[in-house]
Amino acid sequence: MPAGTVDASVDDEWSFAQTLRHLVMATDTWLGRAVLGLDQPYHPLGQPHAE
């Protein structure tokens, strides 16, 4: 990817980086919390849906 496109947002949608961070958060929620039952399953890079 060209420099700067990872953080570019198009039509008010999440950028590529934000999307990957949200997938980290979703995986932590599903696997870490629901499946493994961890009390603190979230990685610091994860990004919650904040609407």
Secondary structure, DSSP 8 states (H G I E B T S, - for coil): --TT-TT--STT---HHHHHHHHHHHHIIIIIIIIT--SS---TT------
